[in-house]
Amino acid sequence: MNPVPKHVAIIMDGNGRWAKTKGLPRFAGHKEGVNTVRKITEKCGEIGINHLTLFTFSSENWNRPKTEVTALMTLLSSTLKKEIESLNKNNVRFSTIGEIKKLPKKAQKEIKESIELTKNNSGLNLILALNYSGKQEILHAIKEIIYEVQSGTICPEDINEKSLNQKLYTHDIPDPDLLIRTGGDCRISNFMIWQLAYTELHIIQKFWPDFDTTDLISVINDFNSRERRYGKTSEQVNNEK
């Protein structure tokens, strides 16, 4: 297989719509989506991807019906507890981004335990974006910088892209090379706004429960066929190879 991207991010969209097409309640789609997470995570580790970030629950998702939100939080807790053995078996390190302290206590407990139990694993870094908002992440970073300016730690003229990047949740990992969105919608939905500046985007029509490892490999092959210029010309890129 061709070289793989170091960091893949996925907006796992379409669980509810998948369930609706089958005459099932929305929660059935979320449960089936967990199976897809398992398969895609294992495949990413197998082919050598370093980081996999999954947009699991956005800050805006709190606006969904309370019964659905409660079910999602319960599913999150039970899934982490159930999958921890598999994560360790596959040498996967678990981490999160987002305002985790605003999640239910039980979910927080399972998240902390999963992070602790997998912290020494050296394979794929699986990152769940939970209670996450790209806008809020940037605002949080700006506030942190303001505090440092007020305390005299840094001068305003020293603020640059690097210093802001260091205040983001993702400060210790590279920006995504590839963003996959299932479900067909052509938007990033407040996900990693800063980090996606030069990320290659791939929109797939399939709903998340139907997305499989064959689709993943197909998307990566498409990624490898693209020319990433970062503002340069094709001639410059080719001369640098």
C-alpha positions as CSV (number, residue, x, y, z in Angstrom):
1,M,0.0,0.0,0.0
2,N,1.1,3.6,-0.6
3,P,2.2,5.8,2.3
4,V,-0.5,6.7,4.7
5,P,-1.4,10.1,6.3
6,K,0.0,10.6,9.7
7,H,-3.2,12.0,11.1
8,V,-6.7,11.2,9.9
9,A,-9.8,13.1,11.3
10,I,-13.3,11.8,10.8
11,I,-16.7,13.5,11.1
12,M,-18.8,10.4,11.7
13,D,-22.1,11.6,10.3
14,G,-25.3,9.8,9.5
15,N,-26.0,7.4,12.3
16,G,-29.5,8.7,12.8
17,R,-30.3,8.8,9.1
18,W,-29.0,5.3,8.7
19,A,-31.4,4.1,11.4
20,K,-34.3,6.0,9.8
21,T,-33.8,4.3,6.5
22,K,-34.1,0.9,8.2
23,G,-37.2,1.9,10.3
24,L,-35.1,1.8,13.5
25,P,-34.9,4.3,16.4
26,R,-32.0,6.8,16.1
27,F,-30.1,5.1,18.9
28,A,-29.8,1.9,16.9
29,G,-27.7,3.9,14.4
30,H,-25.4,5.1,17.2
31,K,-24.9,1.6,18.5
32,E,-24.1,0.4,14.9
33,G,-21.7,3.3,14.6
34,V,-19.7,2.0,17.5
35,N,-19.0,-1.2,15.5
36,T,-17.7,1.0,12.6
37,V,-15.4,2.8,15.1
38,R,-13.9,-0.5,16.2
39,K,-13.3,-1.7,12.6
40,I,-11.8,1.6,11.4
41,T,-9.6,2.1,14.5
42,E,-8.2,-1.4,14.1
43,K,-7.5,-0.8,10.4
44,C,-5.8,2.5,11.0
45,G,-3.5,1.0,13.6
46,E,-2.8,-1.9,11.2
47,I,-1.8,0.3,8.3
48,G,0.4,2.6,10.4
49,I,-1.6,5.8,10.9
50,N,-0.3,7.6,13.9
51,H,-3.3,9.6,15.0
52,L,-7.0,9.1,14.4
53,T,-9.4,11.9,15.7
54,L,-13.1,11.1,15.7
55,F,-15.7,13.9,16.1
56,T,-17.8,12.0,18.6
57,F,-20.0,14.6,20.4
58,S,-20.0,18.3,19.6
59,S,-20.9,21.2,22.0
60,E,-24.0,21.8,19.8
61,N,-25.1,18.2,20.3
62,W,-26.5,19.1,23.8
63,N,-29.3,20.7,21.8
64,R,-30.6,17.3,20.7
65,P,-33.5,15.7,22.6
66,K,-32.6,14.9,26.2
67,T,-33.4,11.2,25.8
68,E,-31.0,10.9,22.9
69,V,-28.2,12.8,24.7
70,T,-28.6,10.7,27.8
71,A,-28.5,7.5,25.7
72,L,-25.3,8.8,23.9
73,M,-23.6,9.4,27.2
74,T,-24.5,6.0,28.5
75,L,-23.3,4.4,25.2
76,L,-20.0,6.3,25.6
77,S,-19.4,5.0,29.1
78,S,-20.3,1.4,28.3
79,T,-18.3,1.4,25.1
80,L,-15.1,2.6,26.8
81,K,-15.5,0.1,29.5
82,K,-16.1,-2.7,27.0
83,E,-13.4,-1.8,24.5
84,I,-10.5,-1.0,26.8
85,E,-9.1,-4.6,26.6
86,S,-9.2,-4.4,22.8
87,L,-7.4,-1.1,22.8
88,N,-4.6,-2.5,24.9
89,K,-4.4,-5.6,22.8
90,N,-4.0,-3.5,19.7
91,N,-1.5,-1.1,21.4
92,V,-3.8,1.8,21.0
93,R,-3.4,4.9,23.2
94,F,-6.6,6.7,24.1
95,S,-7.0,10.4,24.5
96,T,-9.6,13.2,24.2
97,I,-10.1,16.8,23.2
98,G,-12.9,19.1,24.3
99,E,-14.5,20.3,27.5
100,I,-14.5,16.9,29.2
101,K,-15.3,18.4,32.7
102,K,-18.8,19.2,31.5
103,L,-19.7,15.6,30.6
104,P,-21.6,13.4,33.1
105,K,-19.5,12.1,36.0
106,K,-19.7,8.5,34.9
107,A,-18.4,9.4,31.4
108,Q,-15.6,11.4,32.9
109,K,-14.6,8.4,35.1
110,E,-14.5,6.0,32.2
111,I,-12.5,8.5,30.1
112,K,-9.9,9.1,32.8
113,E,-9.5,5.3,33.4
114,S,-9.2,4.6,29.7
115,I,-6.5,7.3,29.3
116,E,-4.6,6.0,32.3
117,L,-4.8,2.3,31.3
118,T,-3.6,3.0,27.7
119,K,-1.0,5.8,28.4
120,N,2.0,3.5,27.8
121,N,0.8,2.1,24.5
122,S,2.9,3.1,21.5
123,G,0.7,2.4,18.6
124,L,-2.2,4.4,17.2
125,N,-3.3,7.5,19.2
126,L,-7.1,7.4,19.2
127,I,-8.6,10.8,20.0
128,L,-12.2,11.3,20.7
129,A,-13.5,14.9,20.3
130,L,-16.1,15.1,23.1
131,N,-18.1,18.2,24.0
132,Y,-15.9,19.8,21.4
133,S,-16.3,23.1,19.5
134,G,-13.6,24.5,17.2
135,K,-14.7,28.1,18.0
136,Q,-14.6,27.5,21.8
137,E,-11.1,25.9,21.4
138,I,-9.8,29.0,19.8
139,L,-11.4,31.3,22.3
140,H,-9.9,29.2,25.1
141,A,-6.4,29.5,23.5
142,I,-6.9,33.3,23.2
143,K,-7.8,33.7,26.8
144,E,-4.8,31.7,27.9
145,I,-2.6,34.0,25.9
146,I,-4.3,37.1,27.3
147,Y,-3.6,35.8,30.9
148,E,0.1,35.3,30.0
149,V,0.3,38.9,28.5
150,Q,-1.3,40.3,31.7
151,S,1.1,38.4,33.9
152,G,4.1,39.6,31.9
153,T,5.0,36.1,30.7
154,I,4.9,37.1,27.1
155,C,4.7,40.4,25.1
156,P,1.9,41.0,22.6
157,E,4.4,41.3,19.8
158,D,5.6,37.8,20.5
159,I,2.2,36.3,19.8
160,N,2.2,34.3,16.5
161,E,0.7,31.2,15.0
162,K,3.1,28.9,16.9
163,S,2.2,30.5,20.3
164,L,-1.5,30.2,19.7
165,N,-1.1,26.6,18.4
166,Q,0.6,25.7,21.7
167,K,-2.6,26.6,23.6
168,L,-4.9,24.4,21.5
169,Y,-6.1,21.0,22.7
170,T,-4.1,19.4,19.9
171,H,-0.8,21.2,20.7
172,D,1.1,17.9,21.0
173,I,0.0,16.3,17.7
174,P,0.3,17.3,14.1
175,D,-2.6,18.8,12.2
176,P,-4.8,16.3,10.3
177,D,-3.5,15.4,6.8
178,L,-6.9,14.1,5.8
179,L,-10.5,14.8,6.9
180,I,-13.2,12.3,6.1
181,R,-16.9,13.2,6.5
182,T,-19.5,10.5,6.0
183,G,-23.2,11.2,5.3
184,G,-22.7,13.5,2.3
185,D,-22.8,17.0,4.0
186,C,-20.2,19.4,2.7
187,R,-19.2,21.3,5.8
188,I,-16.8,21.0,8.7
189,S,-19.4,21.7,11.4
190,N,-17.2,23.7,13.8
191,F,-14.6,20.9,13.9
192,M,-10.9,21.7,14.3
193,I,-11.3,25.0,12.5
194,W,-7.6,26.1,13.1
195,Q,-6.1,22.7,12.4
196,L,-7.9,22.0,9.1
197,A,-6.3,25.0,7.3
198,Y,-4.4,22.8,4.8
199,T,-6.1,19.4,5.4
200,E,-7.3,17.4,2.4
201,L,-11.1,17.0,2.6
202,H,-13.0,13.9,1.4
203,I,-16.8,13.8,1.6
204,I,-18.3,10.3,1.3
205,Q,-22.1,9.7,0.7
206,K,-22.3,6.6,2.9
207,F,-23.7,7.0,6.4
208,W,-21.1,6.2,9.1
209,P,-22.5,2.7,10.0
210,D,-22.0,1.6,6.4
211,F,-18.4,3.0,6.1
212,D,-15.9,0.1,6.1
213,T,-12.2,-0.6,5.8
214,T,-12.5,-0.8,2.0
215,D,-13.8,2.7,1.9
216,L,-11.0,3.9,4.2
217,I,-8.3,2.4,1.9
218,S,-10.0,4.0,-1.1
219,V,-10.1,7.4,0.5
220,I,-6.4,7.1,1.5
221,N,-5.5,6.1,-2.1
222,D,-7.3,9.2,-3.3
223,F,-5.4,11.3,-0.7
224,N,-2.1,9.9,-2.1
225,S,-3.1,11.0,-5.6
226,R,-3.5,14.6,-4.6
227,E,-0.8,17.2,-4.8
228,R,-0.4,19.2,-1.6
229,R,1.1,22.6,-2.6
230,Y,0.7,24.7,0.6
231,G,0.5,27.9,-1.6
232,K,3.4,26.9,-3.9
233,T,3.2,26.0,-7.6
234,S,3.3,22.5,-8.9
235,E,6.7,23.1,-10.4
236,Q,8.1,24.2,-7.0
237,V,6.6,21.1,-5.3
238,N,8.1,18.8,-7.9
239,N,11.5,20.4,-7.7
240,E,11.6,19.8,-3.9
241,K,10.9,16.1,-4.3
